[in-house]
Amino acid sequence: MKNVRRPVIAVLIFALLGFNASLRSVWSQNNSTQLDGFTAAGSATERNWETEFRTIPEAASAREHLRRLTAQPHVAGTKEDYDTAIYVRDQMRSYGISSELKEYDVLLPYPRQPTIVELVAPRRERLALKEAVVPEDPSSSNPKIIPLFNGYSATGDVTAPLVYVNYGLPPDYDALKKVGVDVKGKIVLARYGNSFRGVKAKVAQDNGAVGLIIYSDPADDGYMQGDVFPKGPWRPATSAQRGSVQFLSTSPGDPLTPGTPAIPGTPRLKMEEATTLTRIPVQPISYGDARRLLEPLQGPLRPRGFQGGLPFAYHVGGTAGVRVHLKTDMDYQVRKIWNVISRIEGAEEKDRWVVMGNHRDAWTFGAVDPNSGTTAMLEAARAFGGLLKKGWQPRRTIVLCSWDGEEYGLLGSTEWVEENATELKQKAVVYLNVDVAVSGANFGAASVPSMWKLIRAATRDVPDPKTGKTVYQQWQDRTRDDSPDAELADAETGSDTKIAEARIGALGSGSDFTPFLQHLGIPSSDMGFGGDYGVYHSAYDDFYWMSHFGDPTFMYHVTAARLWGTIAMRLADSAGLPLDYRDYATQVREFFAESMKTARQRKLTSGIDEKQMNDAIDAFSSEAEKTERARQDAIAQPRAGARLQRINDALIAVERDLTDARGLRGRNWYTHQIYAPGTYTGYAAQPLPDFRQALEDRNTVNAGEALNRIVEALKRATETLRKARD
């Protein structure tokens, strides 16, 4: 304990004495640079408001928010979850921001009876399925902690031989077939990682398994990564990962009202009609419990890549020697969830919305996931409130959304988007998501390419509390370390030295940007500060863990609030929206080149019109360049307001053009032709999704049809930009 507290005090002293000086230094360095999208006078005014904004978030306030939000476990639909909604609403109102609850009625299962996982052969042993109480961590003994379970698991009672299937993805089942192991009629044991757990459930079901057990292997987030909790931040032997097994790759949201809002009067499917629910029982366990099942397995030695971190050679089983009994009992009911929707009305463009969002529900206490993000939102809102009192009002409306039910399958955000789809298509400028704001000190972001320059520019204006550099410099340093041979100009210093640009990832799924971007075509981003985080979805993701490992000083919560709010302010206040589609064209070109490399390797180029795609990209790139020049010209001309408005409208509409109302093949809820999660990747993006999937399926007919749709989308986007300049 003492070894933890002393460095914390030292860092706090730095934070109090040195951080303001560092902040002033960063501001002075950047005040000479005109902000993108602003006139010279507007840029100076914006700089002043941002300077004021970034002085308001405080570590003590952030710490108190997180303490309050994590006082009790708050699974979606519970009284404790409702209490957090009231807390967020009341805090928003206290800052002078309008705020209301929005209810939805969604299908939410809880475990009714304790799950049973027991070895019945070669010996009988019932697994504990319980996370140990940690004396140092008072929260770990809370009686309201929900038992280990997987949301949307089926109720079931099965006994069968056990097969270890590694990560439980299609290549793993292919490897098992090569060694003569069939999973049909078996219970399969998969380890977490490499994909969303709902994908593991679907693949197990599709391969004929009668049950699925998912465990956290110590190689992935346990002792092979470092010291385990409470000594360190990694997963201890009794800890397991809760989580939903809904088929998110098909569609998110309430399983009984796909594509429509879960409100009174909406027709609902019967349970057996739902296409996003597994039909087999699924249960998470710890690696301490998994060892009891893995160690006696016989059968073939593990294929390449199957070995985990437990101290013995893994075998895959499949023989009658190891049999397991799995029993789950789920209480499926339609229950209420509560979004909190807060608004700061725009002064000049009230019907243009900059939407910020974070989910609030958690599987247990949710100190990292998601309430570090809720804390950052509240601190940003508190700072907005401070500016409002001093006369600031954004040009455009800022909407702050605290989502409920995200953990079960993006329920709150998806239902709100489906209910307000028409209005959002007309009014939403962007969606700025923060799920996990802080689990460490390493910044990372994912977004559509049109927002890359905006995000990088904002990170250059916010200091990193640990290094004294800007967030951008710290981020770029890690990119350079990861990619030492990259040859991109150093945009931070203007130097001709070729070093790696800070990397921004592609958006897949697994968080609340999904309905905005991939269903409606609203430009979106996601960001946060990461670190060594091994207690994901466990009882130990609590205030104790955060205050000892994730962010002891709470300065990264403050930094997240400053950065998130800065980006929102620039989008809300700029005369010309800082969305640049030149980067988008470059990224699509890279995606297509990578895809064609795969197509040629697999000899799948027949029927693929490569020229029409490259021509469409060239035209989009050319028009994006012309539009950017026109935007800059219009910003510089005081009387070009109408022209600038047309360009702004086009910059918003382009992302909509990249969607297709017919949807993706076999999953029509997803409409975006450039970004979607892969069918088997879950969280990770599969760019050019239908085209890539057709190549994976070795189906050249589908590949040609998918490419035609992408070309059509690019042509729509190109025409939208062209018309804006007329």
LOVO-607007 format. One record per residue (C-alpha): residue in one letter; x, y, z. Coordinates in pm, whole numbers, plus 50000, padded with zeros to 5 digits. Example, Ala and Ser with C-alpha at 12.3 -4.5 7.8 and 13.67 -1.06 7.14 Angstrom:
// residues 2
a512304955050780
s513674989450714
// end
This chain:
// residues 726
m500005000050000
k502675024850095
n504625018149777
v501545027849582
r500615058949775
r503985076849772
p504335079949394
v500695090049375
i501375119249609
a504405128849402
v502415129149083
l499655149249250
i502205175549348
f503345176848985
a499755179748873
l499035208649106
l502275228049063
g503535220148717
f500575211748503
n499175246848467
a502585259248353
s502775231148100
l499285239547983
r500155276247935
s503225266047737
v501225244047505
w498635271447453
s501255297547374
q502905274247121
n499635268346939
n497875301946964
s499825313846660
t498245286946439
q494875294346280
l492325267346349
d490925248346054
g487435260045959
f487695294246124
t488355329145994
a491355346546151
a489095365446392
g487025334746461
s490135314346530
a491355339146791
t487945339346960
e487775301346956
r491265298747105
n490165320747394
w487045299947461
e489005267447438
t491615280847677
e488845288847924
f487175255147863
r490325234947935
t490945252248268
i487665239748414
p487885201348433
e489515190848760
a490925158548898
a489055161449228
s485735165849050
a486455136748814
r487385114649106
e484105122549282
h482065115348970
l483685081348930
r483295073249299
r479575080849280
l479015062548952
t480795031049073
a479325029749424
q477144999949324
p477104974949040
h474674988348779
v473704963248514
a471304976948253
g467664977348362
t468304975948737
k467435001249006
e471125009249046
d471365015948673
y468385039848698
d470125057548987
t473145064848766
a470795079148501
i469305102848758
y472795112748874
v473905121448520
r470675140148445
d470855160448765
q474525168848714
m473785181448364
r470955203048489
s473175217248764
y475555229048488
g472715248048321
i472255222048045
s468815208947949
s468605171648022
e465895144748009
l465515107148041
k464415086647741
e463045051747816
y463035020947594
d461544986447656
v464084960247553
l464684923247597
l467084918947889
p467964884948040
y469484880148387
p470634846848534
r467714831648730
q469544802948903
p473274797648952
t474894782748645
i476364748048676
v479594738148505
e480914705048628
l483334678848517
v481524645248519
a484344623848376
p487064613048439
r486014625348785
r483154646048921
e484044681849014
r481794712549017
l483524744948926
a483294774849160
l482204800948897
k482774828249155
e485214856949170
a487154857749496
v486744885749750
v489934906549764
p490484920050118
e492204951649991
d489244959749764
p485994965449960
s483844965749645
s484744929849562
s482524917349847
n479414936549732
p476464912149740
k474844929249439
i477594918249198
i475794898348929
p476984862248891
l479214852548602
f477034849048292
n476794857947926
g474014881447823
y471604865547572
s472834830247642
a470114804547590
t468714784947882
g470034749747851
d471044717648028
v473544696447835
t476124669647913
a478644660547645
p482324654347567
l484494685647575
v486524699847284
y489004728247317
v488584751247014
n491224778047081
y489604812247005
g486544795346858
l486754810946510
p486324793846170
p490074787446113
d490214770246454
y487404746446359
d489164740046027
a492334731046217
l490364706746435
k488884689746130
k492394684445995
v493324664746308
g490104645046294
v488094662146569
d484394669246512
v482544692546753
k479034682246655
g477104672346967
k479974683847189
i480464712047441
v483244734647320
l485704754547533
a487024786547372
r489274813347503
y488414850147491
g490194871947238
n490654878446864
s486934884546810
f483664894046976
r482234866647198
g478954866647006
v480894855046699
k482264825946903
a478724816147002
k477454817446643
v480384797746503
a480014771246776
q476304768346703
d476864766946327
n479364738646376
g476864717946572
a478144723146926
v475504719547198
g477124743647444
l479944768947471
i482184777547765
i484444808147725
y487404814347954
s490064840947994
d493474825547926
p496414838948131
a498354843747807
d495874870147697
d495104891148005
g496454872148307
y499804865048470
m501704861448143
q501104898648089
g502274909448436
d501314910548802
v497694901748868
f495174920549078
p495474932549355
k499254933649316
g498994945048956
p496424953948690
w496024919748526
r493334893048565
p493694869648866
a492914832548857
t489304834548976
s488274863948756
a486164859848443
q484714881648169
r480974887148154
g479534899747829
s476874897047563
v476784869347304
q474254886747081
f475094883546711
l476254919646669
s477684912546326
t474094907046207
s472624937346383
p472774954346723
g469934967246938
d466874951147092
p466634915946944
l462834917446925
t462534950446734
p465284949346469
g465444981446267
t462644997946465
p462635015346806
a461674995347115
i458805018147219
p455105012047286
g453245003046968
t456214987546789
p455504951346684
r457844926446850
l459214893646728
k458714862146928
m461864849247094
e462134820346849
e461934844946557
a464884866246669
t467874862046439
t470544876646669
l470154852446962
t472114820547012
r470194788047066
i472874771447281
p473874777947643
v477004799247682
q478924805448005
p482114824548097
i484614810048345
s487994819748489
y491304804348393
g491484789448741
d488294770248662
a489304763848301
r492424745948418
r490204719348578
l488694712448235
l491744716448012
e494314696648208
p492624662248177
l491884666247804
q493414640147579
g493044635547206
p495384652946957
l498024677247079
r496954712947015
p497374725746658
r499704754846597
g498534786346779
f496254767747023
q498654767547320
g497724791847596
g499424802447916
l498494774748159
p501534753648258
f500914722048058
a500564711247697
y497054717747566
h495194689247399
v491954694147211
g489914665347356
g486864652947175
t487084618447329
a484674603447579
g487324606347849
v486344641847950
r482654649547979
v481144681848108
h477714691748239
l476624727348153
k473344741648284
t472164777648241
d468834792448350
m468104827048208
d465234849948304
y464234866447976
q461964896748016
v461284929947846
r462714956048081
k463174993648080
i466455011148011
w467145048548041
n469175070747811
v469985105847931
i469825131447649
s471225166347718
r471335196147481
i473135229147440
e471205247947173
g473125263546886
a472935300946831
e473085302046449
e472595266346325
k470265251146581
d469345222646344
r472935211146299
w473895186946578
v477305177046710
v476525145446907
m478725132747191
g478025098847346
n479135074447614
h477335044847765
r476675042948138
d475585007148215
a478194982148334
w478404944848402
t479604953048754
f481024986148878
g482424997748544
a485175020948663
v487035017348334
d484265004248111
p482325026948075
n482275051748361
s485685066448299
g483955078947983
t480885090548176
t483185109548408
a484955126148114
m481585135847967
l480415151148294
e483625171048329
a483345183147969
a479695192548037
r480705210748354
a483205230548149
f480575238147883
g478345250348163
g481095273248285
l481425288347937
l477665292947906
k477675313748221
k480315336348063
g478335342147745
w479515314347512
q476975297247295
p477975273247020
r477115280946659
r475655245646628
t473745224646882
i475725200547101
v473825169347210
l475345149147496
c474045113347522
s474465089147811
w473465055547666
d472025026147855
g472144989247765
e475324991247556
e476824960647718
y473974938447603
g474274949447240
l474344987447192
l470694988647296
g470195024747408
s472095040947123
t470605018346856
e467005023546972
w467495061446989
v469065062246643
e466275040646500
e463615062646659
n465215094946541
a466675082846211
t464935108145987
e465935137846202
l469485125346251
k470005120945878
q468975157145831
k470725172946128
a473645152846267
v477065166646173
v479175140346348
y479045115546634
l481915116446888
n482055084647094
v484035077547409
d483435043347562
v486485036447778
a488065070547838
v490855058348066
s492555025648149
g496065039948126
a498135067447967
n498315057747600
f496065077247367
g494415059947074
a491655068646828
a489595054246547
s487475074346305
v486355079445950
p489245094945753
s487475128445705
m488085135046076
w491755125146091
k493175160346062
l490685173846316
i491585147646576
r495325151346528
a495085189246545
a493155188246873
t495665164347031
r498415189346947
d496685215147166
v496165193747477
p499075184547706
d499805149247824
p499935150348205
k502675124348246
t505285133247982
g504865171047955
k504545167047579
t501335171947389
v498965142547362
y499865141646994
q503605139147058
q503155110947309
w500835093147067
q503195098546773
d506185085846971
r504405052647022
t503465051146653
r507115056746559
d508235029646800
d505725005546647
s506535015346286
p510185026446272
d510315024445892
a507265046145826
e507945075845598
l505435102945679
a506205139345738
d506325151746097
a503235173746100
e503925184146461
t507125203046387
g506915209246013
s510265191945980
d511265174345660
t512415145145873
k510385114645778
i508795099046085
a505605080346155
e502345099746171
a500125091246467
r497895063146349
i494075064546358
g492265031446326
a489185020146135
l485825017446312
g484484982046346
s481784976546608
g481314969146976
s480465004647081
d477845031447028
f479265046846711
t477915016446525
p474315028146460
f475435063346374
l478075054446117
q477155020245989
h473365023545986
l472825060545904
g476145072445759
i477025098946018
p480785106546041
s481995091346367
s484995087346593
d486015068346906
m488935075947135
g490435070647480
f493555064847685
g494545028147720
g496945008247933
d497474975348113
y493894965148178
g493184929148273
v489964932148472
y487624938748180
h483974930048263
s484954915948601
a484094924248961
y487464941548991
d486744968648733
d486024992249020
f487115024149188
y489925006349374
w491444993749048
m491225027848881
s492645046849178
h495575022749208
f496395012948851
g494385029848577
d494635066848669
p495625072949033
t495795110748989
f492645112648771
m494525136148541
y493875114048238
h490135116848306
v490685154448296
t492725151847978
a490045130547811
a487435156847898
r489615184847763
l490305167047438
w486745154647378
g485325189147445
t487915206347228
i486985184946929
a483275190746992
m483775228547019
r485675230446689
l482915211546513
a480205231946682
d481795266246629
s483715264846300
a482405285146007
g483555258145765
l483255222645895
p486725206945935
l485885174945744
d488475165945479
y487585138945226
r491025138745062
d492185114845336
y489055094145280
a489895089144912
t493455079245002
q492225054145258
v489685038345021
r492435034944761
e494605016545015
f491724993945118
f491084984744756
a494754978444679
e495004955044980
s491844936944871
m493074932544514
k496354918644643
t494314891944819
a492194886244507
r495274880944291
q496884857744544
r493744836544543
k493224839744166
l489824856244214
t490104885443973
s487634871843717
g484574894243699
i486164922143907
d486284955243719
e489374970043879
k489464999743642
q485965012443725
m486825012244096
n490125030644045
d488375055843819
a485715061744086
i488375066844352
d490285090844125
a487155111344062
f486295112144434
s489855122344520
s489865150144260
e486525163944377
a487615162044743
e490675183144655
k488565209044471
t486035210244755
e488745216045012
r490085245444813
a486555259144776
r485965255345149
q489115274645235
d488215301944985
a484695305145127
i485985307445484
a488285335945382
q485475355645213
p483165373245462
r480275374645213
a480445338245104
g478085325645372
a475595309045139
r478355291744944
l480015279845264
q476705266445390
r476295245945070
i479775231745117
n479115223645483
d475895205945390
a477755185745130
l480495175945374
i477795161745602
a475955144445316
v478975126345170
e479055100545448
r475345093745391
d476145088045023
l478515060045120
t475585039945254
d473225018145050
a469635013145170
r469744977045048
g472274969445320
l475084944245324
r474574908945197
g472824888045463
r472834916345719
n470864945245577
w470814965845898
y474424975445811
t474284999345517
h477765015045500
q479735003345196
i483185012445332
y483045004345705
a481404975845894
p482484948646133
g483464916545961
t481094887145983
y483684868946194
t485724897946335
g483064913146563
y484904942946707
a487394947946423
a486494965846102
q486364947945770
p486784976945524
l484874973445196
p482904947245390
d480864929345123
f483754929244875
r486184915545133
q483704889445253
a483124877544896
l486874873144856
e486984853645183
d484154832045048
r485964828444712
n482804840344537
t483724861944238
v480084868644144
n479374883644487
a482674902444473
g481734918844144
e478294928544271
a479754942644595
l482314963144405
n479604977544183
r477764990144492
i480935006144628
v481515023444294
e477925036144295
a478415049944647
l481645067644552
k479955082944249
r477105095944468
a479625111344706
t481595126844421
e478485142344271
t477445156844608
l480805174344639
r480675186844280
k477215201844319
a478275220244637
r480765240644434
d478305250744161
// end
